[in-house]
Amino acid sequence: MKTALKLLCVFAFGATLLCAAGAAKKNWTAPAHKIYAQQLSDEIMANHPDLISITFHGVPPGMSKVYTMFAGSFPERIGNVDDPDDVMVIELGITIVDPRWNRTKDAVKKFVMMMPLRDASGENVGLLVAAYKNPAHSAKGSNSQIEAEFIAKGTKLRDELQQKIPSYEGLFAPAK
């Protein structure tokens, strides 16, 4: 009986850990209304069939050092805690290019760009992550040629978006 009870406790503890690991930690809750950043995300996805996803990250107004995804094409991920590489892009203003050429476990082949999100004045205000569809990348030139094409696409998208962002706070305003 003791062995069965011990096994049951170990099983319950393990199941609890698995559930906790599977659930992403949230650090922000979006308002009940659609925000302008979500409107922009929806527009981008509708106009760019070459994208798998687009996400906006940063520190919501009124918070301090709370880095989160606040809009994007995966609504269930809104409010998820940002990873260290997300925070690095936000704080340092760098771009990360992740071609993911050799990732065998990705369900969909993709090319990811993590870029500083800028407002209309050119100020870095957060992070924009664009994941592009990348089927059979090797069929069309060298990896560096393909990378250059994706970098140009991602940069163009980010720069066009910049003109639609009057201010960082404006991204959290109700959608029009």
Protein Blocks (a to p, Z undefined) as FASTA:
>chain_A
ZZmmmmmmmmmmmmmmmmmmmpccdfbdcdfbdcfklmmmmmmmmmmmkbfbdcddddde
hiahiacdfbdjblklgoiacdfklmmmmmnopacddeklmlmkbmbacdddddddddfk
opafbdcddddddehkllnocfklmmmmmmmmmmmmmmmmmmmmmbfklmmpccZZ
